Amino acid sequence: MRFLSMVKSVEGGAKMPPPEMFEEVEKWAEKAEKDGTMLMRGGLHPTAGSVRVRLDGGQIRVIDGPYAEGKEVIGGFSVLAYQSKQDAIDSAVAFMELTRRLWPEWEGECELRQMWGPEDFAPPKE
């Protein structure tokens, strides 16, 4: 099962993470990449440099960031592969525990969304 993990927080709410946080996250991610549970990862720049392309009422609009209505933004993501949803949850809890320990002033959440896979679109077996 593949999951998209999105780490969200209030933009500009906490200063940059301490160097120890970067080091530990890098170790954690390298281990997960080696064992095959982390397929992809990345951090995102602030929304000030982003663009939304919106289709609404048949019209396409391009909207430059930052976005006043956004309370929380996605700051980073990873694509993970686990045998079960519980395994994905356990991993997210471990990541948040690491964050709590090394960057205690940070507040946010990690949202997990299961991704569609080829098995979801397989033709019916006869």
Residue pairs with C-beta under 8 A, 6 or more apart in sequence:
1 81
1 82
1 83
1 84
1 85
1 88
1 114
1 117
2 39
2 79
2 80
2 81
2 114
2 115
2 117
3 79
3 80
3 81
3 82
3 85
3 88
3 112
3 113
3 114
3 115
4 77
4 78
4 79
4 80
4 112
4 113
4 115
5 77
5 78
5 79
5 80
5 88
5 91
5 92
5 95
5 110
5 111
5 112
6 74
6 76
6 77
6 110
6 111
6 113
7 74
7 75
7 76
7 77
7 108
7 109
7 110
8 72
8 73
8 74
8 75
8 108
8 109
8 110
8 111
9 72
9 73
9 75
9 106
9 107
9 108
9 109
10 71
10 72
10 73
10 107
10 108
11 46
11 47
11 66
11 70
11 72
11 73
11 75
12 46
13 106
13 107
13 108
14 103
14 105
14 106
14 107
15 105
17 102
17 103
17 106
18 102
18 103
20 102
21 98
21 99
21 102
21 103
24 98
24 102
25 98
28 95
28 98
29 38
29 41
29 78
32 38
32 80
32 91
33 41
36 81
37 80
37 81
37 82
37 91
38 78
38 79
38 80
38 81
39 78
39 79
39 80
39 81
40 78
40 79
41 76
41 77
41 78
41 79
42 76
42 77
42 78
43 75
43 76
44 73
44 74
44 75
44 76
44 77
46 65
46 66
46 73
47 65
47 66
47 67
47 70
47 73
48 65
48 66
49 65
50 64
50 65
50 66
51 62
51 63
51 64
51 65
52 62
52 63
52 65
52 67
53 60
53 61
53 62
53 63
54 60
54 61
54 62
54 63
72 108
72 109
75 108
79 115
80 88
80 91
82 88
82 91
85 112
85 114
88 112
88 114
89 112
92 110
92 112
95 110
96 110
99 106
